[in-house]
């Protein structure tokens, strides 16, 4: 199966996914194989939520909308145009060990492996095991050439030629021990931050709330820390967060909020809170659920240097301050409200997955 056929197959998958949006779910007669897959995918979405309470219908559909918008022939072709795809490239087997923090979090690796012409072996997290295998079956129906090239395993990985693994700092040490002798991409903990100056508009801060609360803050692209000026007033920030106040009605989120609040109070930590979000001054990057850390800075120049130094801890920087003078590092800098809307060329940890796969 040549590259164009692979692009066409994923484009058809994008058309299938376009039927499932937060505003409405509508079965379109022109979508191939809908009689086999439409109701089945609704069932998989239901199973995903029953198995993992963080995977609400709203958040699953948000993830699906994102992929539906990206899986078009135009966007896929534009993305791969920067690479050389040799016609005689030998197929290798790529093992992909996936995280399970947000819905379909491993889809980009899945897409990259198959577009590059390799075979895919996926080891999914138990937290996210329903959606992707079902979509893989749809892909095989629209492009039978993929049959035999897509496998999922809950157990030991079969023989493979390279590894892409995503996990925590602790699991990364395990991955490096077992897979270090093979070509690999091993991703560790990263968090995203926002740089505020006090001059942000209400619209920008409202957009920032999406970066903080989407997926309950569980993604590496979620903002978990703010950098604010020395005399920053949080009133405008809290006002902009209010539209998300109903998030505390989600039991798992509320339990985390109550637990972390109790810990902070008993430890006599200073914090600010509004009934559904706590903010705490802390130099760490990774904040607990329902908590946002913040750190004060005295100058943007000094902050830029700090962010350069800590680049390996940061996934994204949300800011309107660095546009004319981008930081010289891999970390993305993106506008408010866009952390959970990555494009195809926005690679996790700044490591070009497709270039890695094409060199194997």
C-alpha positions as YAML, in Angstrom:
chain: A
units: angstrom
residues:
- id: 1
  name: UNK
  ca: [0.00, 0.00, 0.00]
- id: 2
  name: UNK
  ca: [1.59, 3.26, -1.12]
- id: 3
  name: UNK
  ca: [1.71, 6.53, 0.81]
- id: 4
  name: UNK
  ca: [-1.27, 8.09, -0.95]
- id: 5
  name: UNK
  ca: [-3.46, 5.11, -0.08]
- id: 6
  name: UNK
  ca: [-2.39, 5.43, 3.55]
- id: 7
  name: UNK
  ca: [-3.29, 9.12, 3.53]
- id: 8
  name: UNK
  ca: [-6.66, 8.36, 1.95]
- id: 9
  name: UNK
  ca: [-7.40, 5.75, 4.61]
- id: 10
  name: UNK
  ca: [-6.76, 8.15, 7.50]
- id: 11
  name: UNK
  ca: [-8.75, 10.84, 5.70]
- id: 12
  name: UNK
  ca: [-11.72, 8.46, 5.57]
- id: 13
  name: UNK
  ca: [-11.23, 7.74, 9.27]
- id: 14
  name: UNK
  ca: [-11.40, 11.50, 9.85]
- id: 15
  name: UNK
  ca: [-14.71, 11.63, 7.97]
- id: 16
  name: UNK
  ca: [-16.04, 8.84, 10.18]
- id: 17
  name: UNK
  ca: [-14.98, 10.71, 13.33]
- id: 18
  name: UNK
  ca: [-16.60, 13.93, 12.10]
- id: 19
  name: UNK
  ca: [-20.00, 12.42, 12.93]
- id: 20
  name: UNK
  ca: [-19.25, 12.63, 16.66]
- id: 21
  name: UNK
  ca: [-19.17, 16.17, 18.05]
- id: 22
  name: UNK
  ca: [-20.08, 17.83, 21.33]
- id: 23
  name: UNK
  ca: [-22.91, 19.74, 19.69]
- id: 24
  name: UNK
  ca: [-24.50, 16.72, 18.02]
- id: 25
  name: UNK
  ca: [-23.93, 13.13, 17.01]
- id: 26
  name: UNK
  ca: [-25.40, 12.52, 13.57]
- id: 27
  name: UNK
  ca: [-25.10, 9.43, 11.41]
- id: 28
  name: UNK
  ca: [-24.22, 10.42, 7.84]
- id: 29
  name: UNK
  ca: [-25.35, 8.07, 5.12]
- id: 30
  name: UNK
  ca: [-22.35, 8.74, 2.88]
- id: 31
  name: UNK
  ca: [-19.76, 7.49, 5.39]
- id: 32
  name: UNK
  ca: [-18.45, 4.04, 4.35]
- id: 33
  name: UNK
  ca: [-19.14, 1.09, 6.67]
- id: 34
  name: UNK
  ca: [-21.36, 3.12, 9.02]
- id: 35
  name: UNK
  ca: [-23.74, 0.20, 9.33]
- id: 36
  name: UNK
  ca: [-20.93, -1.78, 10.96]
- id: 37
  name: UNK
  ca: [-19.15, 0.88, 12.99]
- id: 38
  name: UNK
  ca: [-21.36, 3.85, 13.95]
- id: 39
  name: UNK
  ca: [-23.33, 2.25, 16.78]
- id: 40
  name: UNK
  ca: [-20.31, 0.23, 17.81]
- id: 41
  name: UNK
  ca: [-18.23, 3.35, 18.31]
- id: 42
  name: UNK
  ca: [-20.97, 4.89, 20.47]
- id: 43
  name: UNK
  ca: [-20.78, 1.75, 22.58]
- id: 44
  name: UNK
  ca: [-16.99, 2.01, 22.87]
- id: 45
  name: UNK
  ca: [-17.33, 5.62, 24.04]
- id: 46
  name: UNK
  ca: [-19.76, 4.44, 26.72]
- id: 47
  name: UNK
  ca: [-17.38, 1.67, 27.79]
- id: 48
  name: UNK
  ca: [-14.48, 4.13, 27.94]
- id: 49
  name: UNK
  ca: [-16.40, 6.30, 30.39]
- id: 50
  name: UNK
  ca: [-17.59, 3.37, 32.49]
- id: 51
  name: UNK
  ca: [-14.05, 2.06, 32.76]
- id: 52
  name: UNK
  ca: [-12.45, 5.45, 33.44]
- id: 53
  name: UNK
  ca: [-14.52, 8.15, 35.12]
- id: 54
  name: UNK
  ca: [-12.20, 10.89, 33.82]
- id: 55
  name: UNK
  ca: [-13.22, 10.00, 30.25]
- id: 56
  name: UNK
  ca: [-16.53, 11.84, 30.28]
- id: 57
  name: UNK
  ca: [-18.60, 12.06, 27.11]
- id: 58
  name: UNK
  ca: [-17.66, 15.74, 26.83]
- id: 59
  name: UNK
  ca: [-13.93, 15.06, 26.99]
- id: 60
  name: UNK
  ca: [-14.02, 12.02, 24.71]
- id: 61
  name: UNK
  ca: [-15.94, 13.99, 22.09]
- id: 62
  name: UNK
  ca: [-13.52, 16.92, 22.46]
- id: 63
  name: UNK
  ca: [-10.62, 14.58, 21.64]
- id: 64
  name: UNK
  ca: [-12.53, 13.09, 18.71]
- id: 65
  name: UNK
  ca: [-13.33, 16.55, 17.33]
- id: 66
  name: UNK
  ca: [-9.65, 17.41, 17.39]
- id: 67
  name: UNK
  ca: [-8.65, 14.35, 15.39]
- id: 68
  name: UNK
  ca: [-11.55, 14.73, 12.95]
- id: 69
  name: UNK
  ca: [-10.32, 18.25, 12.15]
- id: 70
  name: UNK
  ca: [-6.75, 17.03, 11.53]
- id: 71
  name: UNK
  ca: [-7.42, 13.86, 9.54]
- id: 72
  name: UNK
  ca: [-8.13, 15.48, 6.20]
- id: 73
  name: UNK
  ca: [-6.24, 14.81, 2.98]
- id: 74
  name: UNK
  ca: [-5.16, 18.46, 2.82]
- id: 75
  name: UNK
  ca: [-3.71, 18.59, 6.34]
- id: 76
  name: UNK
  ca: [-2.10, 15.16, 6.18]
- id: 77
  name: UNK
  ca: [-0.47, 15.96, 2.83]
- id: 78
  name: UNK
  ca: [0.76, 19.32, 4.08]
- id: 79
  name: UNK
  ca: [2.26, 17.71, 7.19]
- id: 80
  name: UNK
  ca: [4.21, 14.99, 5.40]
- id: 81
  name: UNK
  ca: [5.39, 17.30, 2.60]
- id: 82
  name: UNK
  ca: [8.40, 18.25, 4.76]
- id: 83
  name: UNK
  ca: [9.70, 14.64, 4.76]
- id: 84
  name: UNK
  ca: [11.21, 12.21, 2.29]
- id: 85
  name: UNK
  ca: [9.27, 8.94, 2.08]
- id: 86
  name: UNK
  ca: [11.44, 6.42, 0.17]
- id: 87
  name: UNK
  ca: [9.43, 4.01, -1.98]
- id: 88
  name: UNK
  ca: [11.68, 1.06, -1.18]
- id: 89
  name: UNK
  ca: [11.83, 1.53, 2.58]
- id: 90
  name: UNK
  ca: [11.94, -1.71, 4.55]
- id: 91
  name: UNK
  ca: [9.00, -2.20, 6.88]
- id: 92
  name: UNK
  ca: [9.93, -2.46, 10.54]
- id: 93
  name: UNK
  ca: [7.83, -3.32, 13.58]
- id: 94
  name: UNK
  ca: [7.43, -0.43, 15.98]
- id: 95
  name: UNK
  ca: [6.33, -1.07, 19.56]
- id: 96
  name: UNK
  ca: [4.37, 1.82, 21.05]
- id: 97
  name: UNK
  ca: [3.76, 1.94, 24.81]
- id: 98
  name: UNK
  ca: [0.98, 4.40, 25.44]
- id: 99
  name: UNK
  ca: [-0.09, 6.59, 28.33]
- id: 100
  name: UNK
  ca: [-3.74, 6.65, 29.39]
- id: 101
  name: UNK
  ca: [-4.21, 10.08, 30.92]
- id: 102
  name: UNK
  ca: [-6.49, 11.56, 28.22]
- id: 103
  name: UNK
  ca: [-8.65, 9.96, 25.51]
- id: 104
  name: UNK
  ca: [-6.77, 8.76, 22.41]
- id: 105
  name: UNK
  ca: [-3.51, 10.16, 23.79]
- id: 106
  name: UNK
  ca: [-1.51, 7.62, 21.74]
- id: 107
  name: UNK
  ca: [-3.20, 8.33, 18.42]
- id: 108
  name: UNK
  ca: [-0.43, 10.54, 17.03]
- id: 109
  name: UNK
  ca: [2.13, 7.75, 17.46]
- id: 110
  name: UNK
  ca: [-0.32, 5.29, 15.88]
- id: 111
  name: UNK
  ca: [-0.79, 7.63, 12.91]
- id: 112
  name: UNK
  ca: [2.94, 8.32, 12.53]
- id: 113
  name: UNK
  ca: [3.94, 4.65, 12.57]
- id: 114
  name: UNK
  ca: [1.41, 3.61, 9.94]
- id: 115
  name: UNK
  ca: [1.92, 6.61, 7.66]
- id: 116
  name: UNK
  ca: [5.66, 5.96, 7.69]
- id: 117
  name: UNK
  ca: [4.99, 2.47, 6.30]
- id: 118
  name: UNK
  ca: [5.85, 0.46, 9.40]
- id: 119
  name: UNK
  ca: [3.86, -2.15, 11.32]
- id: 120
  name: UNK
  ca: [2.37, -1.06, 14.65]
- id: 121
  name: UNK
  ca: [2.31, -3.01, 17.92]
- id: 122
  name: UNK
  ca: [0.55, -1.13, 20.69]
- id: 123
  name: UNK
  ca: [0.59, -1.73, 24.41]
- id: 124
  name: UNK
  ca: [-2.19, 0.43, 25.80]
- id: 125
  name: UNK
  ca: [-2.74, 1.73, 29.26]
- id: 126
  name: UNK
  ca: [-5.57, -0.02, 31.07]
- id: 127
  name: UNK
  ca: [-7.12, 3.44, 31.47]
- id: 128
  name: UNK
  ca: [-7.60, 3.91, 27.72]
- id: 129
  name: UNK
  ca: [-8.09, 0.60, 25.97]
- id: 130
  name: UNK
  ca: [-11.42, 0.86, 24.14]
- id: 131
  name: UNK
  ca: [-11.32, 3.61, 21.53]
- id: 132
  name: UNK
  ca: [-8.16, 3.09, 19.49]
- id: 133
  name: UNK
  ca: [-8.49, -0.66, 18.73]
- id: 134
  name: UNK
  ca: [-12.02, -0.02, 17.45]
- id: 135
  name: UNK
  ca: [-10.82, 2.79, 15.17]
- id: 136
  name: UNK
  ca: [-8.01, 0.52, 13.96]
- id: 137
  name: UNK
  ca: [-10.66, -1.98, 12.82]
- id: 138
  name: UNK
  ca: [-12.42, 0.76, 10.88]
- id: 139
  name: UNK
  ca: [-9.12, 1.68, 9.27]
- id: 140
  name: UNK
  ca: [-8.61, -1.93, 8.17]
- id: 141
  name: UNK
  ca: [-12.05, -1.96, 6.56]
- id: 142
  name: UNK
  ca: [-11.42, 1.15, 4.47]
- id: 143
  name: UNK
  ca: [-7.83, 0.08, 3.69]
- id: 144
  name: UNK
  ca: [-7.39, -3.73, 3.78]
- id: 145
  name: UNK
  ca: [-3.67, -3.20, 3.21]
- id: 146
  name: UNK
  ca: [-3.40, -2.35, 6.90]
- id: 147
  name: UNK
  ca: [-4.55, -5.83, 7.90]
- id: 148
  name: UNK
  ca: [-1.75, -7.70, 9.61]
- id: 149
  name: UNK
  ca: [0.11, -4.45, 10.33]
- id: 150
  name: UNK
  ca: [-1.84, -3.37, 13.42]
- id: 151
  name: UNK
  ca: [-1.70, -5.32, 16.66]
- id: 152
  name: UNK
  ca: [-2.55, -4.55, 20.28]
- id: 153
  name: UNK
  ca: [-1.26, -6.59, 23.17]
- id: 154
  name: UNK
  ca: [-2.03, -6.45, 26.90]
- id: 155
  name: UNK
  ca: [0.97, -8.62, 27.68]
- id: 156
  name: UNK
  ca: [4.64, -8.88, 26.76]
- id: 157
  name: UNK
  ca: [5.58, -7.10, 23.55]
- id: 158
  name: UNK
  ca: [6.40, -9.37, 20.60]
- id: 159
  name: UNK
  ca: [9.60, -8.94, 18.61]
- id: 160
  name: UNK
  ca: [10.07, -5.37, 17.46]
- id: 161
  name: UNK
  ca: [12.68, -3.15, 15.85]
- id: 162
  name: UNK
  ca: [12.13, 0.16, 17.67]
- id: 163
  name: UNK
  ca: [10.18, 1.58, 20.59]
- id: 164
  name: UNK
  ca: [8.16, 4.70, 21.33]
- id: 165
  name: UNK
  ca: [7.25, 4.80, 25.02]
- id: 166
  name: UNK
  ca: [5.41, 7.41, 27.05]
- id: 167
  name: UNK
  ca: [5.27, 7.38, 30.83]
- id: 168
  name: UNK
  ca: [6.43, 8.97, 34.05]
- id: 169
  name: UNK
  ca: [10.00, 9.71, 35.09]
- id: 170
  name: UNK
  ca: [9.97, 6.43, 37.04]
- id: 171
  name: UNK
  ca: [8.71, 4.31, 34.14]
- id: 172
  name: UNK
  ca: [11.17, 6.05, 31.82]
- id: 173
  name: UNK
  ca: [14.04, 4.50, 33.79]
- id: 174
  name: UNK
  ca: [12.42, 1.10, 33.30]
- id: 175
  name: UNK
  ca: [11.96, 1.78, 29.58]
- id: 176
  name: UNK
  ca: [15.58, 2.88, 29.17]
- id: 177
  name: UNK
  ca: [16.81, -0.27, 30.90]
- id: 178
  name: UNK
  ca: [14.77, -2.64, 28.72]
- id: 179
  name: UNK
  ca: [14.69, -0.78, 25.39]
- id: 180
  name: UNK
  ca: [17.87, 1.31, 25.47]
- id: 181
  name: UNK
  ca: [19.70, -0.92, 22.97]
- id: 182
  name: UNK
  ca: [17.09, -0.39, 20.26]
- id: 183
  name: UNK
  ca: [16.17, 2.84, 18.44]
- id: 184
  name: UNK
  ca: [13.75, 4.58, 20.76]
- id: 185
  name: UNK
  ca: [11.83, 7.64, 21.81]
- id: 186
  name: UNK
  ca: [11.24, 7.63, 25.56]
- id: 187
  name: UNK
  ca: [9.07, 10.40, 26.96]
- id: 188
  name: UNK
  ca: [9.07, 11.47, 30.60]
- id: 189
  name: UNK
  ca: [7.00, 13.78, 32.80]
- id: 190
  name: UNK
  ca: [6.37, 17.22, 31.38]
- id: 191
  name: UNK
  ca: [3.99, 19.99, 32.35]
- id: 192
  name: UNK
  ca: [2.77, 23.18, 30.73]
- id: 193
  name: UNK
  ca: [2.94, 26.71, 32.08]
- id: 194
  name: UNK
  ca: [1.40, 30.11, 31.40]
- id: 195
  name: UNK
  ca: [3.21, 33.43, 31.63]
- id: 196
  name: UNK
  ca: [0.97, 36.29, 32.77]
- id: 197
  name: UNK
  ca: [1.83, 39.99, 32.96]
- id: 198
  name: UNK
  ca: [-1.35, 41.48, 34.38]
- id: 199
  name: UNK
  ca: [-2.19, 43.03, 31.00]
- id: 200
  name: UNK
  ca: [-4.18, 40.06, 29.70]
- id: 201
  name: UNK
  ca: [-7.70, 40.68, 28.46]
- id: 202
  name: UNK
  ca: [-10.70, 38.94, 30.00]
- id: 203
  name: UNK
  ca: [-10.97, 36.92, 26.78]
- id: 204
  name: UNK
  ca: [-7.39, 35.71, 27.07]
- id: 205
  name: UNK
  ca: [-7.84, 34.64, 30.68]
- id: 206
  name: UNK
  ca: [-11.12, 32.91, 29.83]
- id: 207
  name: UNK
  ca: [-9.28, 31.02, 27.09]
- id: 208
  name: UNK
  ca: [-6.59, 30.11, 29.63]
- id: 209
  name: UNK
  ca: [-9.28, 28.37, 31.70]
- id: 210
  name: UNK
  ca: [-9.65, 25.87, 28.84]
- id: 211
  name: UNK
  ca: [-5.93, 25.15, 29.04]
- id: 212
  name: UNK
  ca: [-6.21, 24.55, 32.78]
- id: 213
  name: UNK
  ca: [-9.44, 22.57, 33.13]
- id: 214
  name: UNK
  ca: [-9.83, 20.55, 29.91]
- id: 215
  name: UNK
  ca: [-9.41, 16.83, 30.70]
- id: 216
  name: UNK
  ca: [-9.44, 17.88, 34.39]
- id: 217
  name: UNK
  ca: [-5.84, 19.00, 34.01]
- id: 218
  name: UNK
  ca: [-4.55, 15.47, 33.44]
- id: 219
  name: UNK
  ca: [-2.68, 16.09, 30.18]
- id: 220
  name: UNK
  ca: [0.94, 17.16, 29.79]
- id: 221
  name: UNK
  ca: [-0.36, 20.04, 27.66]
- id: 222
  name: UNK
  ca: [-2.62, 21.28, 30.47]
- id: 223
  name: UNK
  ca: [-1.35, 24.37, 32.25]
- id: 224
  name: UNK
  ca: [-0.34, 23.33, 35.75]
- id: 225
  name: UNK
  ca: [1.63, 26.41, 36.73]
- id: 226
  name: UNK
  ca: [1.45, 30.20, 36.33]
- id: 227
  name: UNK
  ca: [4.32, 32.66, 36.27]
- id: 228
  name: UNK
  ca: [3.07, 36.05, 37.45]
- id: 229
  name: UNK
  ca: [4.66, 39.46, 38.20]
- id: 230
  name: UNK
  ca: [5.71, 40.24, 41.76]
- id: 231
  name: UNK
  ca: [2.60, 42.32, 42.58]
- id: 232
  name: UNK
  ca: [0.08, 40.35, 40.51]
- id: 233
  name: UNK
  ca: [-3.59, 40.63, 41.56]
- id: 234
  name: UNK
  ca: [-5.50, 37.37, 41.03]
- id: 235
  name: UNK
  ca: [-9.01, 38.93, 40.99]
- id: 236
  name: UNK
  ca: [-9.29, 39.09, 37.18]
- id: 237
  name: UNK
  ca: [-7.85, 35.57, 36.92]
- id: 238
  name: UNK
  ca: [-10.45, 34.08, 39.28]
- id: 239
  name: UNK
  ca: [-13.27, 35.95, 37.53]
- id: 240
  name: UNK
  ca: [-12.22, 34.38, 34.23]
- id: 241
  name: UNK
  ca: [-12.11, 30.90, 35.78]
- id: 242
  name: UNK
  ca: [-15.71, 31.05, 37.03]
- id: 243
  name: UNK
  ca: [-17.42, 29.62, 33.91]
- id: 244
  name: UNK
  ca: [-15.79, 26.29, 34.83]
- id: 245
  name: UNK
  ca: [-17.25, 26.22, 38.36]
- id: 246
  name: UNK
  ca: [-19.46, 23.21, 37.62]
- id: 247
  name: UNK
  ca: [-16.37, 21.04, 37.22]
- id: 248
  name: UNK
  ca: [-16.49, 20.44, 40.97]
- id: 249
  name: UNK
  ca: [-19.75, 18.51, 40.44]
- id: 250
  name: UNK
  ca: [-17.66, 15.70, 38.95]
- id: 251
  name: UNK
  ca: [-17.16, 13.33, 41.87]
- id: 252
  name: UNK
  ca: [-13.56, 12.32, 41.09]
- id: 253
  name: UNK
  ca: [-12.53, 15.95, 40.68]
- id: 254
  name: UNK
  ca: [-14.37, 16.99, 43.85]
- id: 255
  name: UNK
  ca: [-12.69, 14.23, 45.84]
- id: 256
  name: UNK
  ca: [-9.27, 15.47, 44.74]
- id: 257
  name: UNK
  ca: [-10.22, 19.06, 45.51]
- id: 258
  name: UNK
  ca: [-11.39, 18.20, 49.02]
- id: 259
  name: UNK
  ca: [-8.38, 15.98, 49.75]
- id: 260
  name: UNK
  ca: [-5.76, 18.47, 48.55]
- id: 261
  name: UNK
  ca: [-7.49, 21.35, 50.32]
- id: 262
  name: UNK
  ca: [-7.44, 19.40, 53.58]
- id: 263
  name: UNK
  ca: [-3.73, 18.63, 53.15]
- id: 264
  name: UNK
  ca: [-2.90, 22.28, 52.50]
- id: 265
  name: UNK
  ca: [-4.95, 23.50, 55.46]
- id: 266
  name: UNK
  ca: [-3.48, 20.98, 57.88]
- id: 267
  name: UNK
  ca: [0.01, 21.83, 56.66]
- id: 268
  name: UNK
  ca: [-0.72, 25.54, 57.12]
- id: 269
  name: UNK
  ca: [0.19, 26.30, 53.51]
- id: 270
  name: UNK
  ca: [-0.86, 29.67, 52.15]
- id: 271
  name: UNK
  ca: [-3.24, 29.33, 49.22]
- id: 272
  name: UNK
  ca: [-6.11, 31.03, 47.42]
- id: 273
  name: UNK
  ca: [-9.22, 29.16, 46.34]
- id: 274
  name: UNK
  ca: [-12.65, 29.79, 44.86]
- id: 275
  name: UNK
  ca: [-14.58, 26.61, 45.61]
- id: 276
  name: UNK
  ca: [-13.31, 24.59, 42.64]
- id: 277
  name: UNK
  ca: [-9.67, 25.62, 42.11]
- id: 278
  name: UNK
  ca: [-6.81, 26.25, 44.52]
- id: 279
  name: UNK
  ca: [-3.68, 28.22, 43.66]
- id: 280
  name: UNK
  ca: [-0.54, 27.76, 45.72]
- id: 281
  name: UNK
  ca: [2.88, 29.39, 45.47]
- id: 282
  name: UNK
  ca: [5.31, 26.61, 44.65]
- id: 283
  name: UNK
  ca: [8.47, 26.20, 42.55]
- id: 284
  name: UNK
  ca: [7.39, 22.78, 41.24]
- id: 285
  name: UNK
  ca: [5.84, 22.37, 37.79]
- id: 286
  name: UNK
  ca: [3.49, 19.44, 38.35]
- id: 287
  name: UNK
  ca: [0.51, 20.43, 40.49]
- id: 288
  name: UNK
  ca: [-2.12, 18.03, 41.87]
- id: 289
  name: UNK
  ca: [-5.63, 17.85, 40.39]
- id: 290
  name: UNK
  ca: [-7.75, 20.93, 41.27]
- id: 291
  name: UNK
  ca: [-4.58, 22.85, 42.16]
- id: 292
  name: UNK
  ca: [-2.55, 25.33, 40.17]
- id: 293
  name: UNK
  ca: [0.94, 26.33, 41.26]
- id: 294
  name: UNK
  ca: [2.28, 29.82, 40.70]
- id: 295
  name: UNK
  ca: [5.65, 31.52, 40.94]
- id: 296
  name: UNK
  ca: [6.44, 35.23, 40.87]
- id: 297
  name: UNK
  ca: [9.03, 36.78, 38.56]
- id: 298
  name: UNK
  ca: [10.77, 40.14, 38.66]
- id: 299
  name: UNK
  ca: [11.59, 40.47, 34.95]
- id: 300
  name: UNK
  ca: [10.61, 38.71, 31.73]
- id: 301
  name: UNK
  ca: [14.27, 38.44, 30.78]
- id: 302
  name: UNK
  ca: [15.10, 36.45, 33.90]
- id: 303
  name: UNK
  ca: [12.01, 34.31, 33.37]
- id: 304
  name: UNK
  ca: [13.08, 33.49, 29.82]
- id: 305
  name: UNK
  ca: [16.39, 32.23, 31.14]
- id: 306
  name: UNK
  ca: [14.65, 30.09, 33.74]
- id: 307
  name: UNK
  ca: [12.36, 28.55, 31.14]
- id: 308
  name: UNK
  ca: [15.35, 27.79, 28.93]
- id: 309
  name: UNK
  ca: [17.08, 26.06, 31.82]
- id: 310
  name: UNK
  ca: [13.97, 24.02, 32.67]
- id: 311
  name: UNK
  ca: [13.03, 23.23, 29.05]
- id: 312
  name: UNK
  ca: [13.16, 19.46, 29.64]
- id: 313
  name: UNK
  ca: [10.39, 19.80, 32.25]
- id: 314
  name: UNK
  ca: [8.02, 21.86, 30.10]
- id: 315
  name: UNK
  ca: [5.71, 20.78, 27.30]
- id: 316
  name: UNK
  ca: [4.09, 24.11, 26.35]
- id: 317
  name: UNK
  ca: [4.38, 27.75, 27.33]
- id: 318
  name: UNK
  ca: [1.16, 29.75, 27.02]
- id: 319
  name: UNK
  ca: [1.91, 33.41, 26.56]
- id: 320
  name: UNK
  ca: [1.38, 36.49, 24.42]
- id: 321
  name: UNK
  ca: [4.77, 37.92, 25.45]
- id: 322
  name: UNK
  ca: [7.37, 35.97, 23.51]
- id: 323
  name: UNK
  ca: [5.92, 36.15, 20.01]
- id: 324
  name: UNK
  ca: [8.55, 38.50, 18.56]
- id: 325
  name: UNK
  ca: [11.43, 36.87, 20.40]
- id: 326
  name: UNK
  ca: [10.82, 33.12, 20.60]
- id: 327
  name: UNK
  ca: [12.74, 31.19, 23.20]
- id: 328
  name: UNK
  ca: [15.57, 29.13, 21.78]
- id: 329
  name: UNK
  ca: [14.36, 25.76, 22.97]
- id: 330
  name: UNK
  ca: [12.10, 22.89, 21.97]
- id: 331
  name: UNK
  ca: [9.21, 23.91, 24.17]
- id: 332
  name: UNK
  ca: [6.18, 25.16, 22.28]
- id: 333
  name: UNK
  ca: [4.85, 28.66, 22.82]
- id: 334
  name: UNK
  ca: [1.19, 28.92, 21.98]
- id: 335
  name: UNK
  ca: [-1.73, 31.35, 22.39]
- id: 336
  name: UNK
  ca: [-4.18, 31.20, 25.28]
- id: 337
  name: UNK
  ca: [-6.79, 28.47, 24.85]
- id: 338
  name: UNK
  ca: [-4.86, 26.31, 22.39]
- id: 339
  name: UNK
  ca: [-2.88, 23.81, 24.46]
- id: 340
  name: UNK
  ca: [-5.34, 21.01, 23.76]
- id: 341
  name: UNK
  ca: [-5.56, 21.77, 20.04]
- id: 342
  name: UNK
  ca: [-2.15, 20.60, 18.80]
- id: 343
  name: UNK
  ca: [-1.47, 20.38, 15.08]
- id: 344
  name: UNK
  ca: [0.05, 17.37, 13.33]
- id: 345
  name: UNK
  ca: [3.57, 18.81, 13.49]
- id: 346
  name: UNK
  ca: [3.34, 19.59, 17.22]
- id: 347
  name: UNK
  ca: [5.40, 16.70, 18.55]
- id: 348
  name: UNK
  ca: [5.40, 15.67, 22.19]
- id: 349
  name: UNK
  ca: [8.59, 16.74, 24.00]
- id: 350
  name: UNK
  ca: [9.72, 18.47, 20.79]
- id: 351
  name: UNK
  ca: [10.94, 15.15, 19.33]
- id: 352
  name: UNK
  ca: [10.04, 14.67, 15.66]
- id: 353
  name: UNK
  ca: [8.40, 11.26, 15.69]
- id: 354
  name: UNK
  ca: [7.97, 11.01, 11.93]
- id: 355
  name: UNK
  ca: [11.63, 11.86, 11.22]
- id: 356
  name: UNK
  ca: [12.66, 9.19, 13.73]
- id: 357
  name: UNK
  ca: [10.48, 6.57, 12.05]
- id: 358
  name: UNK
  ca: [11.67, 7.40, 8.54]
- id: 359
  name: UNK
  ca: [15.33, 6.96, 9.56]
- id: 360
  name: UNK
  ca: [14.91, 3.48, 11.03]
...
